[in-house]
């Protein structure tokens, strides 16, 4: 009986420990995203994909990130400054916005979700951008280029101050590339390679005497002249 009771107490203690381990600790922070450093222009924008990221942004600064999108895919972006509500000076950091530029650096303002890409500094922006078209469809479409390539996500923190304080604000954002790449139904035909024309071999194509034959005739005449001259000299 004592052995059974000891085993029961031990099992109960293990169960209680597991239950306590499963309870989230109060005030524990959610796992942060992967650190990334946004570029100050298109040229130095890092190429990223579907994941959760964290960076820092200054008031009046715009950060760029490259995202490769294929036909049939679209980009979802969720971004927010990582600051406590009410802790942001609205003069220093007045507004926060998310932008998307095409591979030709054209600004896209429309969204499939209908949500705004612009908000206040403490807003969370969550938008879905339109689907990327195949190259043939992008050529036929008027307006901005919506074809495949490296698109550019931008984050911007506006300020009401002419020279805002250089305060770095942590920013968390999540990218999700939705959809599988689709083939182009009307791809451009590949130009055929030109076949080189063979050079004629000693024939001018008009039935005349070739250069080699003319040279041979001249050599034969020279030999005949030499032989004739020799015979005449012997007779003398």
matplotlib code that plots the C-alpha trace (Angstrom):
import matplotlib.pyplot as plt

x = [0.0, 2.8, 4.5, 1.3, 0.7, 4.2, 3.8, 0.5, 2.0, 4.9, 2.6, 0.5, 3.5, 4.7, 1.2, 1.1, 4.6, 3.5, 0.3, 2.3, 4.7, 1.9, 0.5, 1.8, 3.8, 2.2, 3.8, 5.8, 6.4, 5.4, 8.3, 9.9, 10.5, 13.7, 15.9, 16.4, 17.8, 15.8, 17.5, 17.3, 16.6, 15.6, 19.3, 20.2, 16.8, 17.3, 15.5, 13.1, 10.2, 7.3, 8.1, 7.9, 10.5, 11.6, 13.5, 13.8, 12.7, 13.3, 10.7, 10.8, 12.5, 11.4, 12.7, 12.7, 12.5, 12.6, 10.1, 10.1, 6.6, 5.6, 2.4, -0.6, 0.9, -0.1, 1.4, -0.2, 1.5, 0.8, 2.9, 2.9, 5.3, 6.3, 5.5, 3.1, -0.2, 0.0, 3.8, 4.4, 4.8, 2.4, 4.4, 7.6, 5.9, 2.6, 1.7, 2.7, 2.2, 2.9, 3.6, 4.3, 6.2, 6.3, 9.6, 9.5, 9.4, 5.7, 3.7, 0.7, -2.1, -4.9, -5.5, -7.6, -8.6, -10.0, -8.0, -6.0, -2.2, -1.9, -2.7, -1.6, 1.7, 0.0, -2.2, -1.7, -1.9, -3.0, -3.5, -3.6, -2.2, -3.5, -2.4, 0.7, -0.1, 1.9, 4.2, 1.8, -1.1, 1.1, 2.0, -1.7, -2.7, -2.8, -1.3, 1.3, 3.3, 1.8, 4.2, 6.5, 9.8, 11.2, 8.6, 9.4, 7.7, 8.2, 7.6, 7.3, 7.1, 5.9, 6.5, 5.0, 8.3, 10.6, 13.7, 12.3, 14.4, 16.4, 14.5, 14.5, 11.1, 11.0, 8.7, 7.3, 6.0, 4.8, 5.0, 2.9, 3.3, 0.0, -0.5, 1.6, 3.4, 1.3, 2.6, 2.2, -0.7, 0.7, 4.5, 6.5, 8.0, 11.7, 13.4, 14.9, 18.7, 20.0, 21.7, 25.0, 25.1, 27.9, 30.7, 31.0, 34.0, 35.8, 32.7, 31.2, 27.9, 27.9, 29.6, 32.8, 36.4, 37.5, 40.5, 42.3, 41.8, 43.0, 46.2, 46.8, 46.4, 48.9, 51.5, 51.1, 51.7, 54.9, 56.2, 55.5, 57.3, 60.4, 60.5, 60.1, 62.9, 65.2, 64.6, 65.3, 68.6, 69.7, 69.0, 71.1]
y = [0.0, 2.4, 1.7, 2.4, 5.6, 6.8, 6.2, 8.0, 11.0, 11.1, 10.9, 13.8, 15.9, 15.4, 16.2, 19.4, 20.4, 19.9, 21.8, 24.8, 24.6, 24.9, 28.1, 31.2, 33.5, 36.8, 39.6, 37.3, 38.8, 37.1, 35.8, 38.6, 38.6, 38.0, 41.1, 42.9, 46.2, 48.0, 50.0, 53.7, 53.2, 50.6, 49.9, 48.6, 47.0, 43.6, 40.7, 39.0, 36.5, 35.3, 35.6, 37.9, 40.7, 43.5, 46.7, 50.2, 53.4, 57.1, 59.9, 61.1, 57.9, 55.5, 51.9, 49.6, 45.8, 43.7, 40.8, 38.5, 37.9, 35.5, 35.4, 34.4, 35.5, 38.4, 40.1, 40.5, 42.9, 43.6, 46.2, 48.2, 50.2, 48.2, 50.8, 51.1, 52.9, 56.6, 56.5, 58.0, 61.8, 62.5, 65.5, 63.5, 60.5, 61.6, 58.8, 55.3, 53.9, 50.9, 51.2, 48.9, 49.7, 47.7, 46.3, 49.6, 51.6, 52.7, 53.3, 51.0, 52.6, 50.1, 47.1, 44.0, 44.1, 47.6, 48.6, 51.8, 51.8, 54.9, 55.3, 57.0, 56.1, 53.6, 52.0, 48.4, 48.3, 45.0, 45.1, 42.7, 43.9, 42.9, 39.7, 39.8, 39.1, 37.0, 39.0, 38.8, 40.1, 42.9, 44.0, 44.2, 46.1, 49.9, 51.8, 50.5, 47.4, 44.4, 41.7, 39.4, 40.5, 42.0, 44.3, 46.8, 47.1, 50.4, 51.6, 55.3, 57.2, 60.8, 63.6, 67.1, 68.5, 70.0, 68.5, 65.6, 64.1, 61.1, 58.6, 55.0, 53.3, 49.5, 48.2, 44.7, 43.6, 40.3, 39.4, 36.6, 35.7, 34.0, 31.7, 29.4, 30.7, 30.3, 29.7, 32.3, 31.3, 33.4, 33.6, 35.5, 33.2, 32.5, 34.0, 31.3, 31.3, 32.3, 29.6, 30.7, 30.5, 28.2, 29.8, 28.7, 26.4, 27.7, 28.4, 31.8, 30.2, 31.6, 28.7, 30.8, 29.6, 29.6, 31.4, 28.1, 27.1, 30.4, 30.1, 26.6, 27.7, 30.5, 28.1, 25.7, 28.5, 29.5, 26.0, 25.7, 28.9, 27.8, 24.4, 26.1, 28.5, 25.7, 23.8, 26.9, 27.5, 23.9, 24.2, 27.3]
z = [0.0, 0.9, -2.5, -4.4, -2.4, -3.1, -6.8, -6.8, -5.1, -7.5, -10.5, -9.0, -8.5, -12.1, -13.4, -11.4, -12.7, -16.3, -15.7, -14.3, -17.2, -19.7, -18.1, -19.8, -17.6, -17.1, -19.0, -21.3, -24.7, -27.9, -30.0, -32.0, -35.7, -37.6, -37.5, -40.8, -41.9, -44.5, -47.3, -47.7, -51.5, -54.0, -54.8, -51.3, -50.4, -48.9, -50.6, -48.1, -48.3, -46.2, -42.6, -39.6, -39.2, -36.9, -37.7, -36.4, -38.2, -37.6, -38.0, -41.6, -42.8, -45.5, -45.5, -48.6, -48.8, -52.0, -52.4, -55.5, -56.8, -59.6, -61.8, -59.7, -56.4, -54.2, -51.1, -47.7, -45.3, -41.6, -39.8, -36.6, -34.5, -31.4, -28.8, -26.0, -26.7, -25.7, -25.4, -28.9, -29.3, -32.1, -33.2, -33.5, -35.1, -36.6, -39.1, -40.2, -43.7, -45.8, -49.6, -52.5, -55.6, -58.9, -60.4, -62.5, -59.2, -59.8, -56.6, -56.0, -54.1, -54.6, -52.4, -52.7, -49.1, -49.3, -46.2, -46.0, -46.3, -44.1, -40.4, -37.2, -35.5, -33.2, -35.8, -37.1, -40.9, -42.5, -46.3, -49.2, -52.5, -56.0, -57.8, -60.0, -63.7, -66.2, -68.5, -71.4, -69.3, -67.9, -71.4, -72.4, -69.2, -69.2, -66.3, -63.9, -64.6, -62.8, -64.1, -62.3, -60.8, -57.6, -56.0, -53.2, -49.9, -48.1, -44.5, -43.8, -40.5, -41.0, -38.6, -38.0, -37.1, -39.7, -38.0, -35.8, -33.1, -34.2, -32.1, -33.3, -33.1, -33.2, -36.0, -36.4, -39.8, -41.4, -45.0, -46.6, -50.3, -51.2, -54.1, -56.3, -59.4, -62.5, -66.1, -68.8, -71.2, -74.0, -73.6, -76.2, -78.9, -78.7, -81.8, -84.0, -84.4, -87.8, -89.9, -91.5, -95.3, -96.5, -98.6, -102.2, -102.9, -106.0, -108.0, -108.8, -109.6, -113.2, -114.9, -115.6, -115.1, -111.5, -110.1, -109.6, -113.2, -114.6, -112.5, -113.8, -117.4, -116.9, -115.3, -118.3, -120.8, -119.0, -119.1, -122.8, -123.5, -121.5, -123.4, -126.8, -126.0, -125.0, -128.3, -130.4, -128.6, -129.2, -133.0, -133.2]

ax = plt.figure().add_subplot(projection="3d")
ax.plot(x, y, z, "-o")
ax.set_aspect("equal")
plt.show()
